[in-house]
Amino acid sequence: MDATAVAGCFRDKSILITGSTGFLGKLLVEKILRVQPGVKKLYLLLRAPDAASAEQRILSDVIGMDLFNILRKKYGLPGFQSFIQEKVVPLAGDIIYENFGLDSSRADALSKEIDVIINGAATTNFYERYDVALASNALGPRNACEFAKKCPNLKLLLHVSTAFVTGTQEGLLLEKAFQNGETLREGYYMDIEAELQLVDKVKSELKAATSGSSEQLEKSAMKELGLKRACHFGWPNVYSLTKTIGEILLGQRRGNLPVVIIRPTMVTSTYQDPFPGWIEGARTIDALIVAYDEQAFPCFIGDRSNIVDVLC
């Protein structure tokens, strides 16, 4: 299927996107609006205390980016603003909650509208707190799946995972689904429910030992626990572990849902589309590129035979 055919699939469709304020999420929103202006609605879920705050955050953190300059030029500023108002619907909520934290009437109405769900929300910190990473990267996909089951018109649930779920394995790695309990360490079984209970147990014991809540101690303990559990099961960090758990939970609960899981590698600046070189901040390999460009980092040791897998 070519790009034109894919764009055609979005005509007159309502799409729910989580993670739209992230780097990849912004690119996705811009791309859909640019190549398929006939899309019916883009519902953008993001953390905000209320609807007005959600709208303001979308305008400042997504639509306000230079990334959308081609669309601004195409429609003119007044036309662009009208186009965005017609197509984009901010939703104040969070994937860590059932129904994304929406009230029952709003969730019910939304479920009847949605044709496609794209779940891109995640915490990408390799050394995040275990409780925070589990909530976003594991329970988030589960909640997205449960909501998708309530959508009678759903055509697709697309979940953005990561190539890093394969850990530090070498050689040709096939993109096969993880099975329940599967780990990267031979002979070890992972009980996801037990991991969730372990987090609650450690936090409760910590509070009891400190006669209350110590935010800094809890933060350190959760970070240490996340790295410890990741290494125990064969993953190098809590990010790759919890993204794997998210895939497993999605596989367990999908039923007959049309689900696609994609596993991108490192994502860096745009290559050509919508224009070359758009980037936001410096992440993963970006710091090397910037340092090299500024002649602050003229060289680094590497193996010329290695393949660097980067998405542009």
ROGUFI-485236 format. One line per 10 residues: number of its first residue (from 1); their letters; for each residue z negated, y negated, x negated of N, C-alpha, C. Coordinates in steps of 0.1 Angstrom, whole numbers, plus 5000, padded with zeros to 4 digits. Layout:
REM ROGUFI-485236
NUM	a	Z,Y,X,Z,Y,X,Z,Y,X | ... $
***
This chain:
REM ROGUFI-485236
1	mdatavagcf	5000,5012,4991,5000,5000,5000,5000,4988,4991 | 5010,4978,4993,5010,4966,4985,5001,4956,4990 | 5000,4944,4983,4991,4934,4986,4994,4928,5000 | 5007,4926,5003,5011,4921,5016,5006,4929,5028 | 5007,4942,5026,5002,4951,5036,4987,4951,5038 | 4980,4950,5027,4966,4949,5027,4962,4936,5035 | 4968,4925,5031,4965,4912,5038,4968,4913,5053 | 4978,4920,5056,4982,4922,5070,4971,4929,5078 | 4963,4937,5072,4953,4945,5078,4941,4936,5083 | 4940,4924,5077,4929,4915,5080,4933,4905,5091 $
11	rdksilitgs	4945,4905,5095,4949,4896,5106,4942,4899,5119 | 4936,4888,5125,4929,4890,5138,4916,4899,5137 | 4911,4901,5125,4899,4909,5123,4887,4900,5120 | 4876,4905,5124,4863,4898,5121,4856,4906,5110 | 4853,4900,5099,4847,4906,5087,4834,4901,5084 | 4824,4910,5082,4811,4907,5078,4809,4909,5063 | 4806,4899,5055,4805,4900,5041,4791,4896,5037 | 4784,4905,5029,4772,4902,5023,4774,4899,5008 | 4766,4891,5002,4767,4887,4988,4778,4877,4986 | 4781,4869,4996,4792,4859,4994,4789,4847,4985 $
21	tgflgkllve	4776,4846,4981,4772,4835,4972,4773,4840,4957 | 4776,4853,4955,4777,4858,4942,4791,4855,4937 | 4793,4858,4924,4806,4855,4917,4818,4862,4924 | 4816,4875,4926,4827,4883,4932,4828,4880,4947 | 4817,4877,4953,4817,4873,4967,4825,4861,4970 | 4823,4851,4962,4831,4838,4964,4846,4841,4962 | 4850,4849,4952,4864,4852,4950,4870,4859,4962 | 4862,4868,4968,4866,4876,4979,4869,4867,4991 | 4859,4858,4994,4860,4848,5005,4873,4840,5004 | 4874,4834,4992,4886,4825,4989,4899,4833,4991 $
31	kilrvqpgvk	4899,4845,4985,4912,4853,4986,4916,4856,5000 | 4906,4860,5008,4910,4864,5022,4915,4852,5030 | 4908,4840,5028,4912,4828,5035,4925,4823,5031 | 4929,4826,5018,4941,4821,5012,4953,4830,5016 | 4951,4843,5015,4963,4852,5017,4964,4856,5032 | 4953,4855,5039,4954,4858,5053,4947,4848,5062 | 4953,4836,5064,4947,4826,5072,4946,4830,5087 | 4952,4841,5090,4951,4846,5104,4939,4855,5106 | 4930,4856,5096,4918,4864,5099,4910,4857,5110 | 4904,4865,5118,4897,4859,5130,4884,4852,5126 $
41	klylllrapd	4875,4859,5119,4863,4853,5115,4858,4859,5102 | 4851,4852,5094,4844,4857,5082,4829,4854,5085 | 4821,4864,5087,4807,4862,5089,4800,4864,5075 | 4794,4854,5070,4788,4854,5057,4773,4855,5058 | 4767,4866,5054,4753,4868,5055,4746,4863,5042 | 4736,4855,5043,4730,4850,5031,4715,4846,5034 | 4707,4847,5024,4693,4844,5025,4691,4829,5028 | 4685,4826,5039,4682,4812,5043,4672,4812,5054 | 4663,4802,5055,4653,4802,5066,4658,4800,5080 | 4670,4794,5081,4675,4792,5095,4690,4789,5094 $
51	aasaeqrils	4696,4788,5106,4711,4787,5106,4716,4774,5099 | 4708,4763,5101,4713,4751,5095,4712,4752,5079 | 4702,4758,5074,4701,4760,5060,4712,4770,5055 | 4715,4780,5063,4726,4789,5059,4739,4782,5058 | 4742,4773,5068,4754,4766,5067,4755,4757,5055 | 4744,4750,5052,4744,4741,5041,4745,4748,5028 | 4740,4760,5027,4741,4768,5015,4755,4773,5013 | 4762,4777,5024,4776,4781,5023,4785,4769,5018 | 4782,4758,5024,4790,4746,5020,4788,4742,5005 | 4776,4743,5000,4773,4739,4987,4776,4750,4976 $
61	dvigmdlfni	4772,4762,4980,4772,4773,4970,4785,4781,4970 | 4793,4780,4981,4805,4788,4982,4817,4779,4984 | 4819,4773,4996,4830,4765,4999,4832,4753,4990 | 4821,4748,4985,4821,4736,4976,4826,4738,4962 | 4828,4750,4959,4833,4754,4945,4847,4750,4943 | 4851,4747,4930,4864,4743,4926,4874,4755,4929 | 4869,4767,4930,4876,4779,4934,4885,4776,4946 | 4880,4768,4955,4887,4766,4968,4897,4754,4968 | 4900,4749,4956,4908,4737,4954,4922,4739,4959 | 4928,4751,4958,4941,4754,4963,4942,4753,4978 $
71	lrkkyglpgf	4931,4758,4984,4931,4757,4999,4929,4742,5003 | 4921,4735,4996,4919,4720,4999,4932,4713,4998 | 4940,4716,4987,4953,4709,4985,4962,4713,4996 | 4962,4726,5000,4972,4731,5011,4969,4724,5024 | 4957,4723,5028,4954,4718,5042,4950,4703,5042 | 4947,4697,5030,4942,4684,5030,4927,4684,5033 | 4919,4675,5029,4904,4676,5031,4900,4678,5046 | 4905,4669,5055,4901,4671,5069,4906,4684,5075 | 4918,4688,5071,4923,4701,5076,4916,4713,5070 | 4912,4712,5058,4904,4722,5051,4891,4724,5058 $
81	qsfiqekvvp	4884,4713,5061,4871,4713,5067,4872,4720,5081 | 4883,4716,5089,4885,4722,5102,4887,4737,5101 | 4895,4741,5091,4899,4755,5089,4886,4763,5086 | 4878,4758,5077,4866,4765,5074,4856,4766,5086 | 4855,4755,5093,4847,4755,5105,4851,4765,5115 | 4865,4767,5116,4870,4777,5126,4868,4791,5121 | 4869,4794,5108,4870,4807,5103,4857,4813,5098 | 4848,4804,5092,4836,4809,5085,4824,4807,5094 | 4816,4817,5095,4803,4817,5103,4792,4821,5094 | 4783,4812,5090,4771,4815,5082,4761,4823,5090 $
91	lagdiiyenf	4755,4833,5084,4744,4840,5091,4732,4840,5082 | 4721,4835,5087,4708,4835,5080,4702,4849,5081 | 4701,4857,5070,4695,4870,5071,4694,4876,5057 | 4691,4889,5056,4689,4895,5043,4692,4910,5045 | 4699,4916,5036,4702,4931,5037,4690,4940,5035 | 4679,4935,5030,4668,4943,5028,4661,4947,5041 | 4665,4940,5052,4659,4943,5065,4668,4950,5075 | 4662,4957,5084,4670,4963,5095,4677,4953,5103 | 4690,4955,5106,4698,4945,5113,4699,4932,5105 | 4697,4934,5092,4699,4922,5083,4689,4911,5086 $
101	gldssradal	4678,4914,5094,4668,4904,5097,4672,4896,5109 | 4683,4899,5115,4688,4891,5127,4680,4896,5139 | 4678,4886,5149,4671,4890,5161,4680,4900,5169 | 4674,4908,5178,4681,4919,5184,4693,4914,5192 | 4692,4902,5199,4703,4897,5207,4715,4893,5198 | 4712,4887,5187,4722,4882,5177,4729,4894,5171 | 4721,4904,5167,4726,4916,5160,4735,4924,5170 | 4731,4924,5183,4739,4932,5192,4752,4925,5195 | 4752,4912,5196,4765,4904,5198,4774,4905,5186 | 4768,4905,5174,4776,4906,5162,4782,4919,5161 $
111	skeidviing	4775,4930,5164,4780,4943,5162,4793,4945,5171 | 4794,4939,5182,4806,4940,5190,4818,4932,5185 | 4815,4923,5175,4826,4915,5170,4832,4921,5157 | 4825,4929,5150,4828,4932,5136,4838,4943,5135 | 4849,4941,5127,4859,4952,5124,4857,4958,5110 | 4852,4949,5101,4851,4954,5087,4838,4948,5081 | 4831,4956,5074,4819,4952,5067,4821,4954,5052 | 4819,4944,5044,4820,4944,5030,4806,4941,5024 | 4800,4951,5018,4786,4950,5013,4787,4947,4998 | 4785,4935,4994,4786,4931,4980,4772,4926,4975 $
121	aattnfyery	4763,4925,4984,4750,4919,4980,4742,4929,4971 | 4736,4923,4960,4729,4932,4951,4721,4923,4941 | 4711,4928,4935,4706,4922,4923,4712,4929,4911 | 4718,4921,4902,4725,4926,4890,4717,4925,4878 | 4704,4922,4879,4696,4921,4867,4693,4935,4862 | 4697,4938,4850,4695,4952,4844,4680,4956,4844 | 4671,4946,4843,4657,4948,4841,4649,4942,4852 | 4654,4943,4865,4647,4937,4876,4634,4945,4879 | 4626,4939,4887,4614,4947,4893,4619,4959,4900 | 4612,4970,4900,4617,4982,4906,4617,4980,4922 $
131	dvalasnalg	4606,4974,4927,4606,4972,4941,4617,4963,4946 | 4620,4952,4939,4630,4943,4943,4644,4950,4942 | 4646,4957,4931,4659,4964,4929,4661,4975,4940 | 4651,4982,4943,4652,4992,4954,4655,4986,4967 | 4649,4975,4970,4651,4969,4983,4665,4964,4985 | 4670,4958,4974,4684,4952,4975,4695,4962,4973 | 4694,4970,4962,4705,4978,4958,4705,4992,4964 | 4693,4996,4969,4692,5010,4976,4691,5008,4991 | 4681,5001,4995,4678,5000,5010,4689,4991,5016 | 4694,4981,5009,4705,4973,5014,4717,4980,5019 $
141	prnacefakk	4723,4989,5011,4734,4997,5016,4730,5006,5027 | 4718,5011,5027,4713,5019,5039,4713,5011,5051 | 4708,4999,5051,4707,4990,5062,4721,4986,5067 | 4730,4984,5058,4744,4981,5061,4751,4992,5068 | 4748,5004,5064,4753,5016,5070,4748,5018,5084 | 4735,5016,5086,4729,5017,5100,4735,5007,5109 | 4737,4995,5104,4743,4985,5113,4757,4988,5116 | 4764,4993,5106,4778,4997,5108,4780,5007,5120 | 4770,5016,5121,4770,5026,5132,4770,5020,5145 | 4765,5008,5146,4764,5001,5159,4776,4993,5163 $
151	cpnlklllhv	4786,4993,5154,4798,4985,5156,4809,4994,5162 | 4812,4993,5174,4822,5001,5181,4836,5000,5176 | 4839,4988,5170,4853,4985,5166,4855,4986,5151 | 4845,4992,5144,4845,4992,5129,4857,5000,5124 | 4864,4994,5115,4875,5001,5108,4872,5005,5094 | 4862,4998,5088,4859,5001,5074,4845,4995,5070 | 4837,5003,5063,4826,4998,5055,4829,5000,5041 | 4830,4989,5034,4833,4989,5020,4820,4985,5012 | 4816,4994,5003,4804,4991,4995,4808,4989,4981 | 4803,4978,4975,4806,4975,4961,4795,4980,4952 $
161	stafvtgtqe	4797,4991,4945,4787,4996,4936,4791,4992,4922 | 4789,5000,4912,4792,4997,4898,4796,5009,4890 | 4804,5007,4880,4808,5018,4871,4796,5023,4863 | 4786,5014,4862,4774,5017,4854,4765,5028,4860 | 4768,5033,4872,4761,5044,4878,4763,5057,4869 | 4773,5057,4861,4776,5068,4852,4767,5068,4840 | 4759,5057,4838,4750,5057,4827,4757,5055,4814 | 4753,5063,4804,4758,5062,4790,4766,5074,4787 | 4771,5082,4797,4779,5093,4794,4792,5089,4787 | 4797,5098,4780,4810,5096,4772,4821,5105,4778 $
171	glllekafqn	4833,5101,4774,4845,5109,4778,4850,5105,4792 | 4859,5114,4797,4865,5112,4810,4855,5114,4821 | 4852,5104,4829,4842,5105,4840,4849,5103,4853 | 4850,5114,4861,4856,5113,4874,4847,5106,4884 | 4854,5099,4893,4846,5091,4903,4843,5100,4915 | 4833,5108,4913,4829,5117,4924,4816,5112,4929 | 4813,5115,4942,4801,5111,4948,4789,5118,4943 | 4778,5110,4942,4765,5116,4938,4759,5124,4950 | 4753,5135,4947,4747,5144,4957,4732,5140,4958 | 4726,5143,4970,4712,5141,4971,4704,5147,4961 $
181	getlregyym	4695,5139,4954,4687,5145,4944,4693,5145,4930 | 4706,5143,4929,4713,5144,4916,4709,5133,4906 | 4707,5137,4894,4704,5127,4883,4713,5129,4871 | 4712,5120,4862,4720,5122,4849,4713,5130,4839 | 4701,5134,4842,4693,5142,4832,4692,5157,4837 | 4697,5166,4830,4698,5180,4834,4684,5185,4837 | 4684,5192,4848,4671,5199,4852,4662,5190,4860 | 4665,5177,4862,4656,5168,4869,4662,5165,4883 | 4653,5164,4893,4656,5162,4907,4650,5148,4911 | 4657,5140,4918,4652,5127,4922,4649,5127,4937 $
191	dieaelqlvd	4637,5125,4941,4633,5124,4955,4632,5109,4959 | 4642,5104,4966,4642,5090,4968,4630,5085,4976 | 4626,5092,4986,4615,5088,4994,4602,5088,4985 | 4601,5097,4976,4590,5097,4967,4590,5085,4958 | 4602,5080,4954,4603,5068,4946,4598,5056,4953 | 4602,5055,4966,4597,5044,4974,4582,5044,4976 | 4577,5056,4978,4562,5058,4979,4555,5055,4966 | 4561,5058,4955,4555,5055,4942,4553,5040,4940 | 4564,5033,4944,4563,5018,4943,4551,5013,4951 | 4550,5017,4963,4539,5013,4972,4525,5017,4966 $
201	kvkselkaat	4524,5029,4960,4512,5034,4954,4508,5025,4942 | 4517,5023,4933,4514,5015,4921,4510,5001,4925 | 4516,4995,4935,4513,4981,4939,4499,4981,4945 | 4496,4991,4953,4483,4992,4960,4472,4994,4950 | 4474,5003,4940,4464,5005,4930,4462,4993,4921 | 4472,4986,4918,4471,4974,4910,4463,4963,4918 | 4465,4962,4930,4458,4952,4938,4443,4956,4939 | 4440,4969,4940,4426,4973,4941,4419,4971,4928 | 4426,4973,4917,4420,4972,4903,4418,4958,4900 | 4426,4948,4905,4424,4934,4902,4417,4926,4913 $
211	sgsseqleks	4412,4934,4923,4404,4928,4934,4413,4917,4941 | 4425,4920,4943,4434,4911,4950,4448,4912,4944 | 4456,4902,4946,4470,4901,4942,4471,4892,4929 | 4477,4898,4919,4480,4891,4907,4495,4891,4905 | 4502,4880,4908,4517,4880,4909,4523,4884,4895 | 4517,4879,4884,4523,4881,4871,4521,4896,4867 | 4509,4901,4870,4506,4915,4867,4515,4925,4875 | 4517,4921,4887,4525,4930,4896,4540,4929,4891 | 4544,4917,4887,4558,4916,4883,4560,4924,4870 | 4551,4924,4861,4552,4931,4848,4552,4946,4851 $
221	amkelglkra	4542,4950,4860,4541,4964,4863,4553,4970,4870 | 4559,4962,4879,4571,4967,4886,4583,4968,4876 | 4584,4958,4867,4595,4959,4857,4594,4971,4848 | 4582,4973,4844,4579,4985,4835,4581,4998,4842 | 4577,4998,4855,4579,5011,4862,4594,5013,4865 | 4602,5003,4867,4616,5005,4870,4623,5010,4858 | 4620,5005,4846,4627,5010,4834,4622,5024,4831 | 4609,5027,4833,4604,5040,4830,4610,5051,4839 | 4612,5048,4852,4618,5057,4861,4633,5059,4859 | 4640,5048,4855,4654,5049,4852,4656,5058,4840 $
231	chfgwpnvys	4648,5056,4829,4649,5065,4817,4645,5079,4820 | 4635,5081,4829,4631,5094,4832,4642,5102,4839 | 4650,5096,4847,4661,5103,4854,4675,5102,4846 | 4675,5095,4835,4687,5095,4827,4696,5083,4827 | 4691,5072,4834,4698,5060,4834,4692,5050,4825 | 4700,5041,4819,4695,5032,4809,4687,5020,4814 | 4688,5017,4827,4681,5005,4833,4680,5007,4848 | 4672,4998,4854,4669,4999,4868,4681,4995,4877 | 4689,4987,4871,4701,4983,4879,4710,4995,4882 | 4714,5003,4872,4722,5014,4873,4716,5025,4882 $
241	ltktigeill	4702,5027,4880,4695,5037,4888,4695,5033,4903 | 4692,5021,4906,4691,5017,4920,4704,5016,4927 | 4715,5013,4920,4728,5013,4925,4732,5027,4928 | 4728,5037,4920,4731,5051,4923,4724,5055,4936 | 4711,5051,4937,4703,5055,4949,4710,5049,4961 | 4715,5037,4960,4722,5031,4971,4734,5039,4976 | 4742,5044,4966,4753,5053,4969,4749,5066,4976 | 4738,5072,4971,4733,5084,4977,4729,5082,4991 | 4721,5071,4994,4717,5069,5007,4728,5066,5017 | 4739,5059,5012,4751,5057,5020,4757,5070,5023 $
251	gqrrgnlpvv	4758,5079,5013,4764,5092,5016,4756,5101,5026 | 4743,5099,5025,4734,5107,5034,4736,5102,5049 | 4738,5089,5051,4737,5084,5064,4750,5080,5070 | 4761,5081,5063,4774,5076,5068,4779,5083,5080 | 4776,5096,5082,4781,5104,5093,4796,5104,5093 | 4802,5099,5104,4817,5098,5105,4823,5084,5102 | 4814,5076,5097,4819,5062,5094,4830,5062,5083 | 4840,5053,5085,4850,5052,5074,4844,5043,5063 | 4840,5050,5052,4833,5044,5041,4841,5045,5028 | 4842,5034,5021,4848,5033,5008,4838,5027,4998 $
261	iirptmvtst	4836,5034,4987,4827,5029,4976,4836,5026,4964 | 4835,5014,4959,4842,5010,4947,4832,5008,4936 | 4836,5011,4923,4828,5010,4912,4834,5001,4901 | 4834,4988,4903,4839,4979,4892,4831,4979,4879 | 4838,4976,4868,4831,4975,4856,4826,4960,4854 | 4826,4955,4842,4823,4941,4840,4833,4932,4846 | 4829,4921,4853,4837,4912,4859,4836,4898,4852 | 4847,4893,4848,4847,4881,4840,4856,4871,4847 | 4862,4861,4840,4869,4850,4846,4882,4855,4853 | 4887,4846,4862,4900,4850,4868,4911,4849,4858 $
271	yqdpfpgwie	4921,4859,4859,4932,4860,4850,4943,4850,4855 | 4947,4851,4867,4958,4843,4873,4955,4838,4887 | 4948,4846,4895,4947,4843,4909,4933,4839,4913 | 4930,4827,4919,4940,4818,4924,4945,4809,4913 | 4938,4808,4902,4943,4801,4890,4936,4806,4878 | 4941,4805,4866,4935,4811,4854,4922,4805,4850 | 4913,4813,4846,4901,4808,4839,4889,4804,4847 | 4889,4806,4860,4877,4802,4868,4866,4811,4865 | 4855,4805,4862,4843,4813,4859,4831,4806,4864 | 4820,4812,4866,4807,4806,4870,4796,4811,4862 $
281	gartidaliv	4790,4802,4853,4780,4807,4845,4785,4815,4833 | 4776,4822,4826,4780,4831,4816,4772,4844,4817 | 4779,4855,4820,4773,4868,4822,4780,4879,4814 | 4774,4890,4812,4779,4901,4804,4787,4897,4792 | 4800,4899,4792,4807,4896,4779,4811,4881,4778 | 4809,4873,4789,4813,4859,4789,4807,4851,4777 | 4794,4855,4774,4788,4847,4763,4795,4849,4750 | 4801,4861,4747,4809,4863,4735,4821,4855,4735 | 4828,4854,4747,4840,4847,4748,4838,4832,4746 | 4828,4826,4752,4825,4812,4751,4821,4809,4736 $
291	aydeqafpcf	4813,4817,4730,4808,4815,4716,4820,4816,4707 | 4829,4825,4709,4841,4826,4701,4850,4814,4702 | 4852,4809,4715,4860,4797,4717,4854,4785,4711 | 4841,4784,4710,4835,4772,4704,4833,4774,4689 | 4838,4785,4684,4837,4788,4669,4823,4789,4665 | 4814,4793,4674,4800,4795,4670,4798,4810,4667 | 4807,4818,4670,4806,4832,4668,4820,4838,4664 | 4824,4835,4652,4838,4838,4647,4841,4853,4647 | 4832,4862,4646,4835,4876,4646,4822,4884,4650 | 4825,4897,4653,4814,4906,4655,4818,4920,4652 $
301	igdrsnivdv	4809,4929,4649,4812,4942,4644,4816,4951,4657 | 4827,4958,4655,4831,4967,4666,4840,4978,4661 | 4844,4987,4670,4853,4998,4667,4866,4995,4674 | 4877,4993,4666,4890,4989,4672,4895,5000,4681 | 4890,5012,4680,4895,5023,4689,4889,5023,4702 | 4878,5016,4704,4871,5015,4717,4879,5007,4727 | 4877,5011,4739,4884,5004,4751,4873,4996,4758 | 4876,4983,4759,4867,4974,4767,4872,4973,4781 | 4865,4977,4791,4870,4977,4804,4864,4965,4812 | 4873,4955,4813,4868,4942,4819,4878,4939,4831 $
311	lc	4872,4934,4842,4880,4930,4853,4882,4915,4853 | 4894,4910,4855,4897,4896,4855,4904,4893,4869 $
***
